[in-house]
Amino acid sequence: MTLTNRQLVILCLACMAAGWWLSSSPDTPPQPSRPVLRWIARASLAAEPAAVDQEQPRAAAAVAVAYAGFAVEPPPPAPKPEPSKCCSDCGGKGYIVHGDGHRTPCPCPASCPCKKAPGASPATVSPASNISGR
């Protein structure tokens, strides 16, 4: 957002007037007439309407972009594994070797070629309880 010199001066004066107004002591109530605030109101109302008309579409576009940034898109669906390709978990062996040395069957679908791989039979796959002795 860019500000013209006139808008910047008006903004500075408005901030100064607001600070002066807010800094008035509660013990001494402010004067009933506020010439500074009245002058700022007149100056802002006397702004060129063409400048205001040009700023409104830009502001509306900026708000629309901000709201669009908050829009939550649903996560994309997970791709289904292709039956012709083996999964990357077991590397085609049909079992996964874990850190403590035990093997578990590959979690890929039954149509995966690794389910038919040699060494993937239940006799060669050992549960963790057999290895750890629990």
N, C-alpha and C positions, 0 to 999 in steps of 0.2 A: 504494500500500500504506500503510495507516495502522497506527500502533503505539499500543497503549494505554500508559498511564503505567507500568504494571507491566512490560510488555515492554521499554519504553525503559530502565527502571532495570536490568533484567536484562542488556540489551545493553551498557549502559555498564559495568556491573560485569565482564562477560565480557571486554570490551576492555581494561579496566584490569588484570585478572588476566593476560590474555595478554601485555600489554606488560610487566608485572612479571616474568612467567615468562621471556620472551624476553630481557629486559635483564639477566638474571643473568649474572655474569662467568664465562667458562670456567675461570678460575683457582680460583674458589670454587664448587664444585658446589652445586646447590640442595639444600635440606633434603629428606629423603625424604618427609616428610609435607607436604602442601600444603593447609592448612586453607581457604585462600581458594577454591581451585579446587573443593574438596570441597563447600564451602558453596554455590557457584554451581551445581554439578551438582544438589545437593538442591533448590535453589530452582527450577531450571528443570524438574526432574521433578515438582515439586509444583504446576506450573501447572494451571489448570483444563482438563480434557479437552474441555469444550464449546468453549472458545476455539480449541483446536487443531483440533477437528473442523470448525469454521467456516472456518478459514484454509486448510485443505487444498484444498477445491474452488476457492477463489479463486486459490491458487497454481497449481493445475493449469490453470485457465483462462488465467492469465497466460502460462504456458509454452506452451500451445497457440496462443495469439495470436502469441507471439514466433516459434514455428516456422512458423506460417502466413505470417508476413511474409517468411520466407526462401524460400518456395516460388516456383519459377520457372515462370511461365506461358509457353507457347509464343507466339511473336508471331502476331498475327492474319494470315490469308492476305491477300495483296495483292488489291484489287478488280480485276476484269477490266474493261478499257475497253469501253464500250458502242459498238457499231458505228455507231449513229445519230449519235453526238456526235464531233466532231473533238477531237483531243488539244490540250492547252494549250501544247505546245512550239512549234508552228509558227503557231498562230492561224488555221488554215485555209488557209495559203498552200501547204503541201506541202513546204516547205523551211525550214531554220533558218539565219539569218544569224549568223555568229560574230563575235567582237570584231575580228578582222583583216579582215573583209569577205567572206570566202569563204562559200559556201553548201553545206550538206549536206542530203541527203534527210531528211525527217521520219522518226523511228524508230517511228511508230505502225504498227499492223497494216495489212495490205493492204486490208482491208474498210473502212478509214476513208475518209470522203468527201474528205479533203484530198489523197489520192493521185491523185484525178482532177481536182484543181484546175489551172487554167491556170498555167503557169510552173513546174510541178513535174516537167517532163520532164527527162531526163538531159542534154539539150543546154544547159539553163539553169543546171544545178547544176554548180558548178566545184569540183574538189578543191583542197585547200590548197596542193598542190605547184605548181599553175599560177599561183597568186597570189604566193607567196613566192619563186618562181624556183628552187626546189630540185628 
